[in-house]
Amino acid sequence: MIQLAQGNIVEQDLDAIVNAANSTLLGGGGVDGAIHRAAGPELLEECRTLGGCPTGEARITAGYRLPARHVIHTVGPVWYGGSRGERDLLRSCYIKSLDLAAEHGLASVAFPSISTGAYGYPIESASAVAITTVKQWLEDPRSVTLVRLVCFSEEDYEVYEGLVSGE
């Protein structure tokens, strides 16, 4: 099942939230910074032990002070106009994150809009990749039964909503 929500991903009380991280996993701006601030310094300490994460891959940590029990960190692609494999890398972020959640027996995961902030991926294209990839992944029965796509802005929510409802 896919749900849409508008709000702050750090407030999601699910098994895991996904962090749109940079490759160091050591915090940054946007979603990454908000998650690190809300989770507390223990998250940074654990992330330091992971050795970073390449674009399109995912890593998992505890959620610490967040309502979510886990944080799945994934590194989305920087948008270069679509000529450098950005779509495949973005798709991989969703698949690897969901695979990791399933490996850990998690049932519910919340995603932000990966790569659409500072990395410049156009929201219309990114949301289409997100929704299509998640729907396809959920076709095979696994532990993950709920994926919530959390949009921070009303504008982003409306883009996602239009795609989910088929408008």
C-alpha positions in Angstrom: 0.0 0.0 0.0 1.2 3.5 -0.9 0.2 6.5 1.1 0.8 10.2 0.5 1.4 12.7 3.2 2.4 16.3 3.5 4.5 17.1 6.4 7.9 16.6 8.1 9.4 13.2 7.6 11.0 13.3 11.1 7.5 13.1 12.6 6.6 9.8 10.9 6.0 7.1 13.4 6.8 4.1 11.2 9.4 1.3 11.3 11.8 3.4 9.2 12.2 6.7 7.5 14.5 7.3 4.6 17.1 10.0 4.7 18.1 11.7 1.4 21.7 11.8 2.5 25.0 12.9 1.0 27.7 10.3 0.3 29.5 10.9 3.6 26.3 10.2 5.7 27.6 12.8 8.1 24.7 15.2 7.9 24.0 18.1 5.6 21.1 20.4 4.7 17.5 19.8 3.9 16.0 16.4 4.9 19.5 15.1 5.9 20.1 18.0 8.4 16.5 17.7 9.8 16.9 14.0 10.4 20.3 14.4 12.1 19.0 17.2 14.3 15.9 15.3 15.3 17.7 12.0 15.9 20.4 13.4 18.1 24.2 13.1 18.1 24.1 9.3 18.3 23.0 9.1 14.7 26.1 10.9 13.6 28.2 8.6 15.7 26.7 5.5 14.1 27.0 7.0 10.6 30.7 7.6 11.1 31.1 3.8 11.4 29.5 3.2 8.0 32.2 4.6 5.8 29.8 6.6 3.6 27.5 5.4 0.9 27.7 5.6 -3.0 25.0 7.2 -5.0 22.1 4.8 -5.6 22.9 2.6 -2.6 21.4 2.5 1.0 22.6 1.9 4.6 20.5 1.5 7.8 21.0 2.8 11.3 18.9 3.1 14.4 16.4 6.0 14.7 17.6 7.1 18.1 15.3 10.1 19.2 13.1 9.8 16.2 9.6 8.2 16.3 10.9 5.8 13.6 12.9 2.9 14.9 15.3 3.0 11.9 16.8 5.5 9.4 17.6 4.2 6.0 20.2 6.5 4.3 20.3 6.7 0.6 22.2 8.9 -1.7 20.3 10.3 -4.6 21.8 11.5 -7.9 22.6 15.1 -8.7 20.5 16.2 -11.7 22.7 16.9 -14.8 19.8 17.1 -17.3 19.2 13.3 -17.4 22.2 12.4 -19.4 24.2 10.7 -16.6 22.0 7.9 -15.6 20.1 9.9 -13.0 16.8 8.0 -13.5 18.4 4.6 -12.9 20.3 5.9 -9.9 17.2 7.4 -8.4 15.2 4.2 -9.1 18.0 2.3 -7.3 17.7 4.5 -4.2 14.1 3.4 -3.8 14.8 -0.3 -4.6 17.9 -0.6 -2.3 16.1 1.2 0.5 13.1 -1.1 0.3 15.3 -4.2 0.0 17.2 -3.1 3.1 13.9 -2.6 5.0 12.7 -6.1 3.9 16.0 -7.6 5.0 15.4 -6.2 8.4 11.8 -7.4 8.6 10.4 -3.9 8.6 6.7 -3.4 7.6 6.5 0.4 7.1 8.8 2.9 5.5 8.5 6.7 4.8 10.3 8.3 1.9 11.0 12.0 1.3 11.2 13.3 -2.3 14.8 12.1 -3.0 17.1 14.4 -5.0 14.5 17.1 -5.6 16.0 19.7 -3.2 19.6 20.8 -3.5 20.4 18.0 -6.0 18.0 19.7 -8.5 16.1 16.7 -9.8 12.8 18.0 -11.4 9.9 17.1 -9.1 7.7 15.9 -11.9 10.2 13.4 -13.1 11.4 12.3 -9.7 7.9 11.7 -8.4 7.1 9.5 -11.4 10.2 7.4 -10.8 9.3 7.2 -7.1 5.7 6.1 -7.5 6.4 3.7 -10.4 9.3 2.1 -8.6 7.5 1.7 -5.3 4.4 0.2 -7.0 6.5 -2.3 -8.9 8.5 -3.3 -5.8 5.3 -3.8 -3.7 4.0 -6.3 -6.3 6.1 -9.1 -4.7 5.0 -10.0 -1.2 7.6 -9.1 1.4 7.6 -7.7 4.9 7.2 -4.1 3.8 3.4 -3.5 3.3 3.2 0.3 3.8 5.2 2.9 1.9 4.4 6.5 2.8 5.7 9.2 0.4 6.1 12.3 2.5 6.2 15.7 0.8 7.4 18.7 2.7 5.7 21.3 0.6 2.1 21.6 -0.6 3.3 22.0 -4.2 5.3 18.8 -4.1 2.4 17.0 -2.5 0.1 18.1 -5.3 2.5 16.8 -8.0 2.6 13.4 -6.2 -1.1 13.3 -5.7 -1.8 14.0 -9.3 0.3 11.0 -10.3 -1.1 8.6 -7.7 -4.7 9.5 -8.6 -3.9 9.3 -12.3 -4.7 12.9 -13.1 
